[in-house]
Amino acid sequence: MTTPVPFRSFNDKFECNDDGNFTFSSTEQKRIEAMLFENYNSLVLEPFEATGDEDASQLTVLRQRHTAYLLRYLKNCPPSYSTLDASRSWMCYWSVNALKILDAEIPKETVDNIITFLKACEHPDGGYGGGPGQLAHLAPTYATVMCLASLQTEEALKSINRETLFNFLKKSKDASGGFAMHEGGEVDMRSAYCALATCEIVGLPIAEISEGVAEWIISCQTYEGGFGGEPHTEAHGGYTYCAVASLVLLNRFRLVDVDSLLRWATRRQMKYEGGFQGRTNKLVDGCYSFWQGAIFPLLDGEMEREGRSLEKGLFEAKMLEEYILVGCQSLHGGFKDKPDKPVDLYHTCYVLGGLSIAQKYSMARDGKILGGDVNMLCEINPVFNITVASEQFAKEFFTSH
């Protein structure tokens, strides 16, 4: 398997070599590599061989198909599935944020329905549940607030009861320094991030809930350099993102062992595929395009303050673009984990977020993005995972209200 077109990914030099020792993991790795090369061949090599034009590939972001896919799920705002009933507010966030990254228009009727639905998810004592009538929980509270911010309307932001929301955030604080996901619930890295990001985006005084949080987060940094969900657990991309973003929000990033974090984070990008894995010795997964990819602009920002920024960036942005457009995009709309997986709202949201980040790095480094300007997405704020425009709208609204 060779790559005459100048792609950095899908290079046979980096194919899996298990030295003839059969394992399930190595077999899966080889299978994924073969699927990716097949996609690469049909989308890139064959058009190149037919025309001799390196720009003849079919790697275009299929905006209209992705928009139609996302709006279809929002039509019933969102549909209730027995297995996803506690994730309905998340489905709103994943869809709306993805649409905003695509710079797609959301019909006013859909916007109004989303606001009404999410208001029904608000608990009388503060916070939001995953659906109407459900227990307040920090994860859907974050999703709901970020969704409402992403709608970029005053009506959406006025629907948030900041007084009861702040009471819920304060009640969620745990003696350990972290936060409980819900009353009597687990204390982990997700809850810390969800509480802090929610507090910050709506303009509430984060200092009132920050005591001991940074120290608790640092206790979760592992010997590998990444962060686990709680102390003494394995480093994981999602938890590491939550830890780094939380410390940025708290202005306490200086507590991190930066060198070990950099070593761990940069090694999660797969040499053949170009995408990221979530943990050591795991397979590539499209969602880590954001969870791992968003760590780097946060690190860059903190390192710049110390005069340690790297001109070429901390990861291969072009390779991430290549993995996403070759391996994650469905021709029917939506994005997925890897080529043989089905599309879903979760992966569509986080793959697009990762692609937006990669494009910003590619533009800074090479002055162009994969597929040309037609593929350009809206820029996201990596601290919140909403578009910069959405974050600025919320900031201006809550500053004046």
C-alpha positions in Angstrom: 0.0 0.0 0.0 1.7 3.2 -1.2 0.7 6.8 -1.3 1.9 8.7 -4.3 -0.3 11.7 -3.5 1.4 13.7 -0.8 -0.7 12.7 2.1 1.0 12.2 5.4 -1.4 9.5 6.5 -1.9 6.0 5.1 1.8 5.5 4.6 2.8 1.8 4.4 5.9 2.7 6.4 3.7 3.0 9.5 1.5 -0.1 8.9 1.0 -2.3 12.0 3.7 -4.9 12.3 2.9 -7.6 14.9 5.9 -9.8 13.9 3.6 -12.6 13.1 2.1 -12.8 16.7 -1.6 -13.0 16.2 -3.7 -11.0 18.7 -7.2 -9.6 18.5 -5.9 -6.1 18.9 -3.3 -6.3 16.1 -5.9 -8.0 13.8 -8.4 -5.1 14.4 -5.6 -2.6 13.8 -4.7 -4.2 10.5 -8.4 -4.4 9.5 -8.9 -0.7 10.1 -5.8 0.2 8.2 -7.0 -1.8 5.2 -10.4 -0.1 5.3 -8.8 3.3 5.4 -6.5 2.6 2.5 -9.5 1.3 0.5 -11.3 4.6 1.2 -8.1 6.6 0.4 -7.7 4.7 -2.8 -11.3 5.5 -4.0 -11.5 9.1 -2.8 -7.9 10.2 -3.5 -5.7 7.9 -5.5 -8.1 7.0 -8.3 -9.1 10.6 -9.1 -5.4 11.5 -9.0 -4.4 8.7 -11.4 -7.3 9.7 -13.7 -6.4 13.4 -13.9 -2.8 13.8 -12.6 -4.2 16.6 -10.5 -3.4 16.4 -6.8 -6.5 18.6 -6.0 -8.9 16.2 -7.8 -9.7 14.2 -4.7 -13.3 14.0 -3.5 -12.5 15.2 0.0 -15.3 17.8 0.3 -17.2 18.5 3.5 -20.7 17.5 2.5 -22.4 20.4 4.3 -25.9 20.0 2.9 -26.1 16.3 3.7 -24.7 16.8 7.2 -27.2 19.6 7.8 -30.1 17.5 6.6 -29.0 14.6 8.9 -28.8 16.9 11.9 -32.0 18.8 11.3 -33.9 15.5 10.8 -33.1 14.6 14.5 -34.1 18.0 15.7 -37.4 18.0 14.0 -39.1 16.2 16.9 -36.8 18.1 19.3 -35.4 15.5 19.9 -37.1 12.1 19.5 -37.4 10.0 22.6 -35.7 6.7 22.5 -36.0 4.3 25.4 -32.3 3.7 25.5 -31.4 7.4 25.1 -34.1 9.0 27.1 -31.6 10.5 29.6 -29.5 11.9 26.7 -32.2 14.0 24.9 -30.6 17.3 26.1 -27.3 16.0 24.8 -28.8 15.3 21.5 -29.9 18.9 21.2 -26.4 20.1 22.0 -24.6 17.7 19.7 -26.9 18.7 16.8 -27.0 22.4 17.4 -23.3 22.7 18.0 -22.5 20.7 14.8 -24.9 22.8 12.8 -23.2 26.0 14.0 -19.7 24.6 13.2 -21.1 23.9 9.7 -22.4 27.5 9.6 -25.8 26.0 8.8 -29.1 27.9 9.3 -31.5 26.4 11.9 -35.2 27.2 11.2 -36.8 29.5 13.7 -39.5 27.0 14.5 -36.9 24.4 15.4 -35.0 27.0 17.6 -38.3 27.8 19.4 -39.0 24.1 19.9 -35.6 23.5 21.3 -35.9 26.3 23.8 -39.2 25.0 25.0 -38.0 21.5 25.3 -34.9 22.4 27.2 -36.9 24.6 29.6 -39.0 21.5 30.4 -35.7 19.7 31.3 -34.9 22.3 34.0 -35.2 21.1 37.5 -37.2 23.2 39.9 -34.2 23.3 42.3 -31.8 24.2 39.6 -29.8 22.5 36.9 -31.1 20.3 34.0 -31.9 16.7 33.5 -31.4 14.6 30.4 -35.1 14.9 29.6 -38.3 16.4 31.1 -38.9 15.4 34.7 -35.5 13.9 35.3 -33.0 14.4 38.1 -30.7 17.4 37.7 -27.3 16.2 36.6 -24.1 18.1 35.8 -23.6 16.5 32.4 -26.9 17.4 30.8 -26.7 20.8 32.6 -23.5 21.5 30.7 -25.1 20.2 27.4 -28.2 22.3 27.9 -26.5 25.5 28.7 -24.0 25.1 25.8 -26.9 24.3 23.4 -28.8 27.4 24.5 -25.6 29.5 24.1 -25.1 28.0 20.6 -28.6 29.1 19.5 -27.4 32.7 19.8 -30.7 34.2 20.7 -31.7 36.3 23.7 -34.8 34.2 24.2 -32.6 31.1 24.6 -30.3 32.7 27.2 -33.2 34.3 29.1 -34.6 30.9 29.6 -31.8 30.0 32.0 -32.6 30.5 35.7 -29.1 31.5 36.8 -30.0 31.8 40.5 -31.2 28.2 40.8 -28.5 27.0 38.4 -25.8 28.5 40.7 -27.5 26.9 43.7 -27.3 23.5 42.0 -23.6 24.0 41.1 -22.8 24.9 44.7 -24.7 21.9 46.0 -22.8 19.7 43.7 -19.5 20.6 45.3 -17.8 17.7 47.1 -15.6 17.7 50.2 -12.8 16.1 48.1 -12.5 19.3 46.0 -14.4 17.8 43.0 -18.0 17.8 42.1 -20.7 15.1 42.3 -22.5 14.5 39.0 -25.9 14.6 40.8 -27.1 14.3 44.4 -25.4 11.2 45.8 -23.6 10.7 42.4 -20.1 9.9 41.3 -17.3 12.4 41.6 -15.1 12.5 38.5 -13.3 14.7 36.0 -16.4 15.2 33.8 -18.3 16.7 36.7 -15.6 19.2 37.5 -15.4 20.4 33.9 -19.2 20.5 33.4 -19.6 22.6 36.6 -16.8 25.1 35.8 -17.6 25.5 32.1 -21.3 26.0 32.8 -20.5 28.5 35.6 -18.1 30.5 33.3 -20.2 30.7 30.2 -23.2 32.2 32.0 -21.1 34.7 33.9 -21.5 33.3 37.4 -18.7 33.8 40.0 -16.5 30.8 39.4 -14.3 31.7 42.5 -17.2 30.7 44.7 -17.1 27.0 43.6 -13.4 26.7 42.9 -11.9 25.9 46.3 -9.8 22.7 46.2 -10.8 21.9 42.6 -7.4 22.5 41.0 -5.7 20.3 43.6 -8.2 17.5 43.1 -7.7 17.7 39.4 -3.9 17.5 39.7 -4.3 14.4 41.9 -5.7 12.7 38.8 -2.6 13.2 36.6 -1.1 9.8 36.0 2.4 8.5 35.6 1.8 8.5 31.8 1.2 12.2 31.8 -2.5 12.3 30.9 -5.4 12.5 33.4 -7.7 9.8 34.6 -11.4 10.2 35.6 -10.4 10.1 39.3 -7.2 9.6 41.2 -5.3 6.3 40.5 -7.1 5.5 37.2 -5.8 5.2 33.6 -5.1 8.3 31.5 -7.9 8.9 29.0 -8.4 11.5 26.3 -11.8 12.7 27.4 -10.8 13.1 31.0 -7.5 14.8 30.0 -9.4 17.3 28.0 -11.7 18.0 30.9 -8.8 18.4 33.3 -6.8 20.8 31.0 -9.9 22.9 30.1 -10.8 23.1 33.8 -7.4 24.2 34.9 -7.4 26.9 32.1 -10.8 28.1 33.4 -9.3 28.2 37.0 -6.1 29.9 35.8 -4.2 27.1 37.6 -2.6 25.3 34.6 0.8 26.0 36.1 0.2 23.1 38.5 0.5 20.5 35.6 3.5 18.4 34.9 3.5 19.8 31.3 6.4 17.8 29.9 4.8 14.4 30.8 1.4 15.7 29.5 2.9 16.8 26.2 4.6 13.4 25.8 1.4 11.5 26.5 -0.8 13.7 24.3 1.4 13.9 21.3 1.8 10.1 21.3 -1.9 9.5 21.0 -2.0 10.6 17.3 -1.8 7.4 15.2 1.1 7.3 12.8 -0.8 5.5 10.0 -4.4 6.7 10.4 -3.7 10.3 11.4 -6.5 10.4 13.9 -6.3 10.0 17.7 -6.7 7.1 20.1 -8.2 7.8 23.5 -5.8 5.6 25.5 -2.5 3.9 25.1 -2.7 0.8 22.8 -6.3 1.5 21.7 -7.7 1.9 18.3 -8.3 5.2 16.5 -11.7 6.8 17.1 -13.1 9.9 15.4 -14.5 11.5 18.6 -11.0 11.9 19.9 -10.4 14.4 17.0 -11.9 16.8 19.5 -11.1 15.3 22.9 -7.4 14.9 22.1 -7.2 17.6 19.4 -8.7 20.3 21.6 -6.0 19.8 24.3 -3.4 21.3 21.9 -4.7 24.8 21.5 -5.2 24.9 25.2 -1.6 23.8 25.8 -0.4 26.3 23.1 -2.2 29.1 24.9 -0.6 28.3 28.2 2.9 27.6 26.7 2.8 31.0 24.9 2.4 32.7 28.2 5.7 31.0 29.2 7.4 31.7 25.9 7.5 28.0 24.9 5.2 28.0 21.8 6.2 25.8 18.8 5.9 27.3 15.3 4.9 24.0 13.7 2.3 23.1 16.4 2.1 20.2 18.7 0.4 17.7 16.4 0.0 16.9 12.7 -3.1 18.9 11.8 -3.1 17.8 8.2 -3.1 14.2 9.2 -6.1 14.7 11.4 -7.9 16.4 8.5 -7.0 13.4 6.3 -8.3 10.9 8.8 -11.6 12.7 9.2 -12.4 13.2 5.5 -11.2 9.8 4.4 -12.3 7.7 7.4 -15.2 9.4 9.3 -17.4 11.2 6.8 -20.5 9.4 5.6 -21.6 10.1 2.0 -25.2 10.1 3.3 -24.5 12.7 6.0 -23.1 12.6 9.5 -19.7 11.5 10.8 -18.6 8.3 12.6 -15.9 6.7 14.7 -14.2 4.8 11.9 -15.1 3.6 8.3 -17.2 0.5 9.3 -19.2 2.2 12.1 -22.6 3.9 11.8 -23.0 7.7 12.0 -24.4 9.2 15.2 -24.9 12.7 16.6 -22.2 12.4 19.2 -19.4 11.6 16.7 -20.8 14.1 14.2 -20.4 16.9 16.8 -16.9 15.9 18.1 -15.5 15.0 14.7 -16.5 18.4 13.4 -15.1 20.1 16.4 -11.8 18.4 15.8 -11.8 19.2 12.1 -12.3 22.9 13.0 -9.3 22.8 15.3 -7.2 21.0 12.7 -8.1 23.5 10.0 -7.0 26.4 12.2 -3.6 24.8 12.7 -3.3 24.0 9.0 -4.1 27.6 8.0 -1.5 28.9 10.4 1.1 26.5 9.2 0.5 26.1 5.4 -2.1 28.8 4.6 -4.5 26.2 3.3 -6.8 23.4 4.4 -7.5 19.9 3.0 -10.1 20.2 0.2 -9.7 23.9 -0.2 -11.6 26.9 1.2 -15.0 25.3 0.4 -14.3 23.0 3.4 -13.7 25.8 5.9 -15.7 25.4 9.1 -16.5 28.0 11.8 -13.9 28.4 14.5 -14.7 26.9 17.9 -13.6 27.9 21.4 -11.8 24.8 22.6 -12.5 25.6 26.3 -16.3 25.2 25.8 -16.6 23.3 22.5 -19.0 25.9 21.0 -18.3 28.3 18.2 -16.4 31.5 19.0 -19.4 33.4 17.8 -21.7 31.5 20.2 -19.3 32.1 23.1 -19.0 35.8 22.3 -22.8 36.2 22.1 -23.3 34.5 25.5 -20.5 36.6 27.0 -22.0 39.9 25.7 -25.5 38.9 26.8 -24.6 37.9 30.4 -22.3 40.9 30.8 -25.3 43.2 30.1 -28.0 41.2 32.1 
